Amino acid sequence: MLEAMQTMMMSASERKDVMASMSENFDKQDEPKLGIFWYSEKNDELFGVTSSYANELPFDSNGRKTVGTLHKTWWKKQQERAKAKGAPLGVFANDYTLLPRGRVFQVKDGHFELMCGSWINEHIVELVKDEFNLQDVPLEVKIDDHWEIGHGWSEEYL
């Protein structure tokens, strides 16, 4: 049996320090983010968003940066969570490539790229801009077979 969790009240000094730490983030809320997402046509929303602030990530050897999380890995984790809880898999019962998905990168020259399939439209681009704080940055939308519905990793990429 687990021991009862111990809780403590914060001191006035700790509270002041914690509030100051959180206040330092006020100006960062609109910073551009990089990451992955899926688009739910049924709910007309992005889901499975995994992101980090662009300024917190390093450029790779190809001059791009994005989060390290792969769509395939994130999807598998959701399947395993549902199984562990004995819950229905729902949307996760299908392959991760069967729903529209995309990724946001930043290139060393400063512009941002939205990589996706040909399923993209202006409305979804606006949802991505809102989610990843990309309203005031140069953004290119690039379509590739990798992000087409039903496509994913293949031998050529391994």
Helices and strands as residue ranges (DSSP letters): H 12-23, G 26-28, E 33-40, E 45-53, G 54-56, E 64-65, H 71-85, G 90-93, G 96-98, E 101-107, E 112-116, H 122-132, E 139-143, G 145-147, G 155-157
